[in-house]
Amino acid sequence: MDRLAHKYLGSERFEWTMAGGQRVAVIVRPVKVRHIVGVERFRPGGSRPAS
């Protein structure tokens, strides 16, 4: 959390920790994607290196 606070908040330490608090990592995997903005369309057959 200290590294993220330094990167995004510019402070050396994450200052909003609570005594006895636990961190939980959550992985979200989408079941369906309806619309994507600003991303190249999927190319059938896989990606190709940029020329």
C-alpha positions as CSV (number, residue, x, y, z in Angstrom):
1,M,0.0,0.0,0.0
2,D,2.9,2.3,0.6
3,R,4.1,1.9,-2.9
4,L,0.7,2.7,-4.3
5,A,0.3,5.7,-2.0
6,H,3.6,7.0,-3.2
7,K,2.7,6.4,-6.9
8,Y,-0.8,7.8,-6.9
9,L,-0.9,10.2,-3.9
10,G,2.7,11.4,-3.7
11,S,3.0,10.5,0.0
12,E,5.6,8.2,1.5
13,R,3.1,6.1,3.5
14,F,-0.5,5.1,3.2
15,E,-2.0,7.1,6.0
16,W,-5.5,5.6,6.2
17,T,-4.7,2.2,7.6
18,M,-6.9,0.9,10.5
19,A,-5.6,-1.1,13.4
20,G,-6.3,-4.8,12.9
21,G,-7.4,-4.3,9.3
22,Q,-6.9,-7.0,6.7
23,R,-6.2,-6.6,2.9
24,V,-8.2,-8.8,0.5
25,A,-7.2,-9.3,-3.2
26,V,-10.2,-9.8,-5.5
27,I,-9.8,-11.0,-9.1
28,V,-12.7,-10.1,-11.4
29,R,-13.2,-12.1,-14.5
30,P,-15.9,-10.8,-16.9
31,V,-18.5,-13.2,-18.1
32,K,-19.6,-11.0,-21.0
33,V,-18.2,-7.8,-22.5
34,R,-20.8,-5.6,-24.3
35,H,-18.7,-2.7,-25.5
36,I,-15.1,-1.6,-25.4
37,V,-14.0,1.9,-26.1
38,G,-10.6,2.9,-27.3
39,V,-9.3,-0.6,-27.9
40,E,-8.3,-2.2,-31.2
41,R,-10.8,-4.8,-32.5
42,F,-9.8,-8.5,-32.0
43,R,-8.1,-10.0,-35.1
44,P,-9.1,-13.6,-35.8
45,G,-6.0,-15.8,-35.7
46,G,-4.3,-14.0,-32.9
47,S,-2.3,-10.8,-32.6
48,R,0.4,-9.8,-35.0
49,P,3.6,-7.8,-34.1
50,A,3.6,-4.1,-35.1
51,S,5.4,-3.4,-38.3
